[in-house]
Amino acid sequence: MFVRLAMPEDVDIVTEMARENIEETRPDMQFNEAKCRATYQRYLDTASPTIWVVEHKRMPIAFLLADMYEYEAADGFFTVQRVLFCRHAHRGTRAAVLLMKILIAWSQRLGAREIIGGNDNDFNSERTAKFLGHFGFERVGFAMRMLLDGR
């Protein structure tokens, strides 16, 4: 099991994992394959966002999508762990740990001031917080959402 940057030939499997992620964590949302593939192409063209996969027996089984942003009113920039997904059969393995380690190393190499992470849904939030805490992440503030489509 090892981490590597996603390659052009991974687009189908990463798209399928993205579909699984949306279905599991945000069943109120409709997965958009074309938009997912456009995001993947933007990664290939610009590295923004950046996508890594964990490969096991020559097959991607997990992925992490991250990005970086400048502060709006301060010097410097930060990175954001936007999506971390591991297929069911490989949860509890070291796949997620490997992805977080590469995110931290990447962020440090880039000179980021901090990494923002967590989840933007209510799927395993406490487990996610505990997992990220092992890497030195701390809880700050609250993430809140107001649905506007009547749900």
Secondary structure as GFF3:
##gff-version 3
##sequence-region A 1 151
A	DSSP	beta_strand	2	5	.	.	.	ID=ss1
A	DSSP	three_ten_helix	8	10	.	.	.	ID=ss2
A	DSSP	alpha_helix	11	25	.	.	.	ID=ss3
A	DSSP	alpha_helix	33	46	.	.	.	ID=ss4
A	DSSP	beta_strand	50	56	.	.	.	ID=ss5
A	DSSP	beta_strand	59	70	.	.	.	ID=ss6
A	DSSP	beta_strand	77	86	.	.	.	ID=ss7
A	DSSP	three_ten_helix	88	90	.	.	.	ID=ss8
A	DSSP	alpha_helix	95	110	.	.	.	ID=ss9
A	DSSP	beta_strand	115	116	.	.	.	ID=ss10
A	DSSP	alpha_helix	125	133	.	.	.	ID=ss11
###
